[in-house]
Amino acid sequence: MRKRGVEEEIAAEILDRYDEVGIIDDAAFARAWVNSRHHGRGLSRRALAGELRRKGVSSDEMGEALEELTPDMEEQTAKALVVRRLRTETRGTPEAIFRRLVGMLGRKGYPPGLAIRLVKEALAERDDAAEFADSIDADALADAAHDPDVQ
């Protein structure tokens, strides 16, 4: 309202009234945001927490909304993203596909260990990439992803 030139006093009255009738509910907003962005875009808890923080949602309300997103749900969503992307991933070597898929999960906020493991498992099921997948040491790659001295 500030951007529209609404006086502070009037804006405060409007917001107070909205709060009274339940139009402004950060907890409900946070739950809806988590549900929508996780199921619609496949974002992880970490990415969702960052978005909610930028939207001004309090830590308590954010925590409650993110509690509904279990680690199992998060892993299943990440796995579905990999499977869906692999269906259309036809160009490049298995190494390039691996990097693209791990990068995609990383941009959505998934931890390196989970991303590497899920992509390795998915590639192992493909005839053209199974040998490459067998050569991946997921633990060593995940450790290297957390080591700031490794590039």
PyMOL commands that set and color helices and strands:
alter all, ss='L'
color gray80, all
select helices_A, chain A and resi 8-20+26-41+45-54+59-67+71-88+94-107+112-124+130-135+138-146
alter helices_A, ss='H'
color red, helices_A
deselect
rebuild
show_as cartoon
